[in-house]
């Protein structure tokens, strides 16, 4: 019996530390609608700062908790800097564009942390006064866990007081409901946004700071925690602090008891829970309706049929790409193949995101399923490349059929996160099913057929398939199907009124986008000769998002330009030490100077010039 | 605004152009180029000491006149921890940089990806750090050699020690991925072969670097094991060691732990390093053979730090590469493969041989017990376990490894 009590309390302690980080993310999202990828970075900075400060002070209870608080406050200040320098300039960009900027911040913080604190992990001392364990019926529970179990609800209570008993809190809650209205009533929105960002960053920093007796500071803390806190926030309901607390407790306890029965569950538990919760409650446990993220009609420039100039440009681009192999070296072809395949992948995401307003955080699922579909056919049944390249989009399309059926019932961030859940479930299947997929050792020997094994041949094969794919996607965008999809994006109510079955349209578009992503994935497997679970991992999904947004979500050329820009940049600068710092800064610079994406902002600039003339 | 956007345009155009210009493909005839790939930004704690190691080796080799009368030039690149990146970089090194051979990699899956490319492009690949058994066995082929003692070899070293313990009830804890699985499977098999009376009463599979240490330690406690076989490392190990200690998991329980004696994993624990665990590792401060002392002194003089396991692996890798080219007398791939098979290389940790049968080096590891000295974890009562003694029989290897 006492074992179960201690296991329960242990689960609560984990929940408390998860909650501290998650509630900050939830608050920031609630008010600013920013999906803050850098939240994990704030958490990591909190831990590094606290460990550094604690080491300079004499050992003691006050110096320990003092260090924790100071670290949290400093992280809050860093949050203010990020908000003022970067995010404030791009609140009016298309929704979700800010996440690209926060992705840049993640890269910058990673390299700065490495530069300042060095590469080695370091385990801090135990908290003074809380350095042993309490005996509960013969079972030992660390005292620090008890402290965390108290700290979690205490922070929850303080936040409740802050939001319900202060004027600032009332304004923030009002802004969460309707920020335009709050602005119209003469409240200084800028100050609210900045202060909310400060609070959110502070809480992330606190979450990291209190971790130092429990885990070593390490450069992987940021990415390790970020997916988890997103899941907690979404299960709880975006913007709901109490929801985040409930979700953290559920996750903590399910994990504590799950591993007793099925230890392998650790890989996927989080995402299984999220999928189940979202299918049953599409807005999380305590989420309020309509905190939409996604296209807002007023901001969207209509997409027009390509004029002669665009057609000419596309023709020229194709001709140039077709002629490149005549003078280019081998490696340039390798690089261009990669750019083209990821451009098709990004274009397929853009198909649902730009046209359908469905932002997916798990689009890599289809890319990876395509890659594995092709690779499994080659490895297990010796299929030729041609057949495998038919199987790849088929498998991915089928996955779209299944995942899509669930996803279209949701909208906004919930849609995005359910897509992520499916992607992670698919990933964990591939990762764990050693006999078939080879687990994380992947599948090797996926090389093209004899006729295409020459780099020239494979280049032209890719060029033709990618060009064909992009053209087909374009064709669909300007078909009645594409118009209906955009109608649903801009006004679900009106499109419903004129008889469009929006869910069916969306479902079909997910299947189509999945199939094209799968095609790209299948070709990608053959271009690399091997495939690993990371083909459907979160970073791969983020890549696609960044490509689409960086290029410009409201433009058709955006995803293609975004893919070329991101891969070109990465390749050009990854030769340097601290290349992530440079890449992050360049991404932030692009975000700030071109808030509609590269293509979108160029278009606006040209349009503006034409108007002036 | 217009000017700002112009700058942006120019930057984008410049980037595109920069990526169009092939790398400095000057066919410098006076150097021998080695293509080196590792996860420098992905796992700096392990790969930066590794880089220091091979840089020191290259400096020594070149100061002594180079290889075949030419200087060794290493083109080193970061794969950011992504296999697809590693393959792309390998393609570039082969196509644009004209390298004689490829070397490096840390993660098993990246090692396998590069190995498969090496096979396809018919280029020699000296895998430095990946531990996976598959790279020389199930997925082995003639173009790939591997230096570091593999998962199987290190598990075998520990199984030997574990068999000597009285414990009969064993529990295992390993990160939930291929390396962890392989390490547990090999250990179980080898221990059961020596000790049929042993039973495994629990296994825990935390996700890599995401261990919920309290709950996991508690779950292990509930199984009441007499001994624990640990495969977690890095931040997982630190969390597990701390929670386990606080919760009394290790009281009267023997712990046998893979890789924990490597400074990369022991140093971050500081004075909290576990004591009395039987581990494989590298007690760099304690090894006082003339070869190793010379290496340690040179390393300290060059970097003002003690060598880590990665450092010795990096150093031995580049020394092995030089030895292979010297023995081959040219950089012709087939000649180098022929020369490498059965080649014995002298190193600070003693001589090792690249086995002809599976291209695995017989470089060994140090097996001993952890202890805390001067506030730092270290190893005591250690011995050097020669890798050659911990490999399966030739017959078994032939069964696993596809014929060339």
Contacts between the chains, C-beta under 8 A, distances in Angstrom:
chain1	res1	chain2	res2	distance
A	3	B	218	7.4
A	3	B	221	7.8
A	3	B	222	5.6
A	6	B	218	6.2
A	7	B	215	6.5
A	7	B	218	5.3
A	7	B	219	7.6
A	10	B	214	4.1
A	10	B	215	5.1
A	10	B	218	5.6
A	11	B	215	6.3
A	13	B	214	6.3
A	14	B	212	5.5
A	14	B	214	6.6
A	14	B	215	6.8
A	110	B	41	8.0
A	111	B	41	7.9
A	114	B	44	5.9
A	119	B	44	3.5
A	119	B	45	4.4
A	119	B	48	5.3
A	120	B	45	5.1
A	120	B	264	8.0
A	120	B	267	6.6
A	120	B	268	6.0
A	121	B	45	6.1
A	121	B	234	6.6
A	121	B	235	5.8
A	121	B	238	6.7
A	121	B	268	3.9
A	122	B	268	5.3
A	122	B	270	7.5
A	123	B	238	4.7
A	123	B	242	7.0
A	123	B	268	5.5
A	123	B	269	5.4
A	123	B	270	6.1
A	123	B	272	5.7
A	126	B	242	7.9
A	132	B	246	7.1
A	133	B	246	5.0
A	133	B	247	6.3
A	133	B	248	7.3
A	139	B	218	7.7
A	139	B	221	7.6
A	139	B	247	7.8
A	140	B	246	6.8
A	140	B	247	4.6
A	140	B	248	5.0
A	141	B	247	7.4
A	142	B	214	7.2
A	142	B	243	7.0
A	142	B	246	4.3
A	142	B	247	6.8
A	145	B	214	6.4
A	213	B	242	7.8
A	214	B	213	7.4
A	214	B	239	6.5
A	214	B	242	7.1
A	214	B	243	7.7
A	215	B	213	7.7
A	215	B	235	5.8
A	215	B	238	6.5
A	215	B	239	4.8
A	216	B	235	5.2
A	216	B	238	4.3
A	216	B	239	7.6
A	216	B	268	5.1
A	216	B	269	7.8
A	218	B	45	7.6
A	218	B	234	7.2
A	218	B	235	4.8
A	218	B	268	8.0
A	219	B	44	6.7
A	219	B	45	7.4
A	220	B	209	5.6
A	220	B	235	6.8
A	221	B	235	7.9
A	224	B	209	5.5
A	224	B	210	5.9
A	228	B	210	7.7
A	252	B	212	7.9
A	255	B	212	5.3
A	255	B	215	6.2
A	256	B	212	7.0
A	256	B	214	8.0
A	256	B	215	4.0
A	256	B	218	7.6
A	259	B	204	6.4
A	259	B	206	7.8
A	259	B	212	7.5
A	259	B	215	6.1
A	259	B	216	6.3
A	259	B	219	5.4
A	260	B	219	5.3
A	260	B	222	7.1
A	263	B	203	6.0
A	263	B	204	5.0
A	263	B	205	4.4
A	263	B	219	7.6
A	264	B	176	6.1
A	264	B	205	4.9
A	266	B	176	5.9
A	266	B	205	6.1
A	266	B	206	5.3
A	266	B	207	4.4
A	266	B	210	7.1
A	266	B	212	7.5
A	267	B	176	5.4
A	267	B	205	7.9
A	267	B	207	5.1
A	328	B	20	7.9
A	328	B	22	7.9
A	329	B	22	4.5
A	329	B	25	7.2
A	329	B	95	6.2
A	329	B	96	6.3
A	330	B	91	7.4
A	330	B	95	3.7
A	330	B	96	7.6
A	331	B	22	6.4
A	331	B	23	7.4
A	331	B	91	6.0
A	331	B	92	4.5
A	331	B	95	4.1
A	331	B	96	4.7
A	332	B	19	8.0
A	332	B	20	6.6
A	332	B	22	6.4
A	334	B	88	6.3
A	334	B	91	4.6
A	334	B	92	7.0
A	334	B	95	7.1
A	335	B	19	6.5
A	335	B	88	7.3
A	335	B	92	7.9
A	338	B	88	6.3
A	431	B	177	7.1
A	432	B	176	7.6
A	434	B	178	7.1
A	434	B	181	7.0
A	439	B	177	6.9
A	439	B	178	4.7
A	439	B	181	7.3
A	440	B	108	7.6
A	440	B	109	5.4
A	440	B	177	4.8
A	440	B	178	4.8
A	441	B	108	6.3
A	441	B	109	5.6
A	441	B	112	5.8
A	441	B	132	6.2
A	441	B	134	5.8
A	441	B	139	8.0
A	441	B	178	4.8
A	442	B	83	7.0
A	442	B	109	5.4
A	442	B	112	6.5
A	442	B	113	7.0
A	444	B	112	6.0
A	444	B	113	7.5
A	444	B	115	7.9
A	444	B	116	4.2
A	444	B	139	5.8
A	445	B	116	6.1
A	447	B	120	5.7
A	524	B	84	7.5
A	528	B	83	7.6
A	528	B	84	5.4
A	528	B	87	4.7
A	528	B	88	7.8
A	528	B	113	7.1
A	528	B	117	7.9
A	529	B	87	6.7
A	529	B	113	7.6
A	529	B	116	5.3
A	529	B	117	5.7
A	529	B	120	5.6
A	530	B	83	6.7
A	530	B	87	7.1
A	530	B	112	7.0
A	530	B	113	4.7
A	530	B	116	5.1
A	530	B	117	7.8
A	532	B	83	4.9
A	532	B	84	7.8
A	532	B	109	5.1
A	532	B	113	7.0
A	534	B	82	6.2
A	534	B	83	6.6
A	534	B	84	7.6
A	535	B	84	7.6
A	539	B	82	7.7
A	564	B	16	7.1
A	565	B	12	6.3
A	565	B	15	7.2
A	568	B	15	5.1
A	568	B	16	5.7
A	568	B	18	7.9
A	568	B	19	4.6
A	569	B	15	5.8
A	571	B	19	5.5
A	571	B	88	7.8
A	572	B	15	5.5
A	572	B	18	5.0
A	572	B	19	5.4
A	574	B	77	7.2
A	574	B	78	5.8
A	574	B	80	6.9
A	574	B	85	7.9
A	575	B	77	6.8
A	577	B	40	7.7
A	579	B	41	7.1
A	579	B	78	7.1
A	580	B	41	6.0
A	586	B	11	7.7
A	589	B	8	7.9
A	590	B	8	6.8
A	593	B	4	5.1
A	593	B	5	6.6
A	593	B	7	7.7
A	593	B	8	5.3
A	594	B	5	7.0
A	594	B	8	6.0
A	598	B	8	7.5
A	598	B	12	6.8
A	601	B	5	6.6
A	601	B	8	7.9
A	602	B	5	7.0
A	602	B	9	7.4
A	605	B	1	7.4
A	605	B	2	6.7
A	605	B	5	5.1
A	609	B	2	7.5
